[in-house]
Amino acid sequence: MKKRAIHWFRSDLRLSDNTALHALEKDLHETAECVAVYVLSDPDEGKWASGAASKWWLYHSLTSLQEDLKELNVPLVILSGVASEVLSRFAQSIKADSLYYNCRYEPWASKQEQAVEKELEKIGVECASFHDGLLIEPANLLNKTGGPYKVFTPFWNACLAHFDRHGIALPKRKFGKSIKGIKFDTIDYSNKSFKQDLDDLHMIPRIKWYEGMQEFWQPGEEGARKRLLHFVNKSITKYDTGRDRPGDSDVSYISPHLHFGEISARQIWHRALEHDCKSARTYLREIGWRDFAHYLLHFFPETPDEPLQKTFESFPWRTDNGSLEKWQQGMTGYPIVDAGMRQLWHLGWMHNRVRMIVASFLAKDLLLPWQRGAEWFWDTLVDADLANNTLGWQWTAGCGADAAPFFRIFNPVLQGEKFDPDGEYVKTWVPELAKLDKKWIHKPFDTPPLELQMAGVVLGENYPKPIVDHSAARQRALQALKSTK
């Protein structure tokens, strides 16, 4: 009978509906002991170690999880280093006989899992892994020829058919209070890899650029629960239109909670299904896109760096660090683009419609590599997710699965006028334009001089002139596309 178990938390930072955690509880006797572990494993993750905004979120999420586990008398130990090494040493220190964890789908994570199981097998620790983070496990869904789907609609239809047969398991209750935590009086913590104090890991920047995020977000399982309840009770019936209006608040804001596993896709699925309406089904389809992103990353692990469509390997991208910096700073001279980039810096998050607009501007108006945009998002998004980030950027750049064709080039003025018709979004994030009439707010460069003067706008001084002419940039992008053929 198992007597001492470790639950290895990863992207599942919650106690409710946690597949591996509930399996651990089921397998252990009431007199058995349990310890929870999180490994900050930058060496394993390499270039995809968490960015600055994600680390800020992770710090607060782990702090919240520690408090939740205290109520169960289960400690959360923070380890740092190569996961296979530190978990092996820790398991020996506490004389554990089993390790439970939920799988991840990033390329580095699969290698990490294999290494962990190999090392723990050497010392006689039994490992149990579980599918938990997605609605459907990628390997379980293939097309008629036995290969992976590359287009979302047939993928999603196949998922729905699978769900109709098997359903999605109802979310389980919270982790129970019958499991005792381990007493650490006799554990040797002289090894510097064993850390229980999150502050030792310096995850919070000294310069408080994160104050906007701190005001807006509540990382942790309780924060996730509140977000979901507010969305399904107040906004889900308006999601059809809200998802395209960045000035409205009728979106779920659930993506960082879902990324860190503070809430499960199953929990969201069942709460959304309580509203039998078109808008709720549209929202669930977006959850399906998240599954599709992880599905593609599972089958095409090279795509965070390389285009899925090989014709784009010879695409003539430009190098222009000056334009890249102006895009990053929200100083392009196109208000809807600048508003999005400033919202990103302030909240660590950006409305999805605007993500597409700013991505199109970088890849097509500026003709800069989509990878540069993906890297910036990786460092500044609190919901930075390798699968979603890769899918989104390759979709916009026209080089991924089910991608928008490259010749679909968003006009930033028309996009602003269509999705932010009153300019409320721009006024919020680009306050220097707040006094401009809505007729001109998305094109200050075309605004009559008297209108600019009345609004207190001086182009080139308190708001930049456009760094590129969209019409000329569009022709340049189409010519670049033609050269690859």
FENPEQUI-V48740 format. One record per backbone hydrogen bond with DSSP energy under -0.5 kcal/mol. NH is the residue of the N-H (numbers start at 1). CO is the residue of the C=O. Records with the same first field share a line. If there is no record, write none. Layout:
NH: CO + CO
//
This chain:
5: 33
6: 98
7: 35
8: 6 + 100
9: 7 + 37
13: 260
14: 12
17: 172 + 173
19: 17
22: 18
23: 19
24: 20
25: 21
26: 22
27: 23
28: 24
29: 2
32: 29
33: 3
34: 180
35: 5
36: 75
37: 7
38: 77
39: 9
40: 38 + 79
41: 39
42: 40
44: 41
45: 41
46: 42
48: 45
49: 46
51: 378
53: 379
55: 51
56: 52
57: 53
58: 54
59: 55
60: 56
61: 57
62: 58
63: 59
64: 60
65: 61
66: 62
67: 63
68: 64
69: 65
70: 66
71: 67
72: 69
73: 70
74: 69
75: 73
77: 36 + 75
78: 195
79: 38 + 77
80: 193
81: 40
85: 82
86: 82
87: 83
88: 84
89: 85
90: 86
91: 87
92: 88
93: 89
94: 90
95: 91 + 92
96: 91
97: 4
98: 4
99: 126
100: 6
101: 128
102: 8
103: 130
110: 106
111: 107
112: 108
113: 109
114: 110
115: 111
116: 112
117: 113
118: 114
119: 115
120: 116
121: 117
122: 118
123: 119 + 120
124: 121
125: 120
126: 97 + 124
128: 99
130: 101
140: 137
141: 138
143: 147
146: 143
155: 151
156: 152
157: 153
158: 154
159: 155
160: 156
161: 157
162: 158
163: 159
164: 160
165: 161
166: 162
167: 163
169: 167
175: 15
180: 32
181: 73
182: 34
187: 184
189: 187
194: 191
195: 78 + 193
198: 196
200: 197
201: 198
202: 199
205: 203
208: 206
209: 207
211: 208
214: 210
215: 211
216: 212
217: 213
224: 220
225: 221
226: 222
227: 223
228: 224
229: 225
230: 226
231: 227
232: 228
233: 229
234: 230
235: 230 + 231
236: 231
238: 235
239: 236
241: 238
242: 238
243: 239
244: 241
245: 242
246: 244
248: 245
251: 249
258: 254
259: 255
260: 256
261: 258
262: 257
263: 257
268: 264
269: 265
270: 266
271: 267
272: 268
273: 269
274: 270 + 271
275: 272
276: 274
277: 275
281: 277
282: 278
283: 279
284: 280
285: 281
286: 282
287: 283
288: 284
289: 285
290: 286
291: 287
292: 288
293: 289
294: 290
295: 291
296: 292
297: 293
298: 294
299: 295
300: 296
303: 300
305: 302
306: 302
308: 399
309: 399
310: 308
312: 309
313: 310
314: 311
315: 312
317: 315
318: 367
324: 320
325: 321
326: 322
327: 323
328: 324
329: 325
330: 326 + 327
331: 326
335: 333
337: 334
338: 334
339: 335
340: 336
341: 337
342: 338
343: 339
344: 340
345: 341
346: 342
347: 343
348: 343 + 344
349: 343
355: 351
356: 352
357: 353
358: 354
359: 355
360: 356
361: 357
362: 358
363: 359
364: 360
365: 360
366: 361
368: 362
369: 318
372: 369
373: 369
374: 370
375: 371
376: 372
377: 373
378: 374
379: 375
380: 376
381: 377
382: 348
383: 348
384: 381
389: 385
390: 386
391: 387
392: 388
393: 389
394: 390
395: 391
396: 392
397: 393
398: 394 + 395
399: 394
400: 394
403: 400
404: 395
408: 405
409: 407
410: 408
412: 410
415: 411
416: 412
417: 413
418: 414
419: 415
420: 416
423: 420
427: 423
428: 424
429: 425
430: 426
433: 430
434: 431
436: 433
440: 437
441: 437
443: 440
446: 443
447: 444
451: 448
452: 448
453: 449
454: 450
455: 451
456: 452 + 453
457: 452
458: 456
459: 457
460: 463
461: 458 + 463
462: 458
463: 458
467: 332
470: 468
473: 469
474: 470
475: 471
476: 472
477: 473
478: 474
479: 475
480: 476
481: 477
482: 478
483: 479
484: 480 + 481
485: 481 + 482
//
